[in-house]
Amino acid sequence: MLRATAVSIALLGWTTAALGQECIASAQAPDAIWSAAPPGVTTLPDARLKIMTHLRCLGSKPEVSMLLTAGPASPALQTMPIGRKVGMEWARAVVDDPANREGLRESVLRSELRSSPGCRLQGSVTGVAEVGGMGVVGTAIHAECAQDSVKLSGEFYSGYDYNCEYQVQLVWEPGFVPLSPEAQAAVREVLKSVRFGR
């Protein structure tokens, strides 16, 4: 799911029947430099998290692609001690504990490897942030993909509210480079419009 054309993820609602909560995520393009991406990025049939929104920032250099995904929380996570925490409390518990931090990092990389065959991924947990009024854990990603010899950078934000898991994926290319100040500002603006759950 790492490449705007090779990054595969489209936003569909997923229902958690037990509590009637819809696992959804949405975002609005805050200005003219963001636009809805054309169809072509699709959720894999067996993916637990489904794509809810795909936006592209065409006016920034580098160009940034943002995918929002949401889906029912893993029963394994819900039964773990850390799974009793949600939002900011969950995010801090993940970052503060080395085993939890490494577990989340491996989970993010494993998920992306399934959707991005032919790519080698590296990543590190960057800390706690707030997106859409929810505490999330940030993960910095670097990918080197055999297709077209592409190198990509990204930031993924993972959130949890007991019933649902959410992820914001920001990806840009070429190379392993930080976002320009202008692109960082554009990303901050679109992150303000993200909404999780109902």
Secondary structure, DSSP 8 states (H G I E B T S, - for coil): --STTT----B--EEETTTTEEE-EE----STTEEE--S-----TT-SSEEEEEEEETTSSS-EEEEEEEEE--HHHHHSGGGG--HHHHHHHHHHSHHHHHHHHHHHHHHHHHHSTTEEEEEEEEEEEEETTEEEEEEEEEEEETGGGEEEEEEEEEEE-SSEEEEEEEEE-SSS----HHHHHHHHHHHHT-EE--
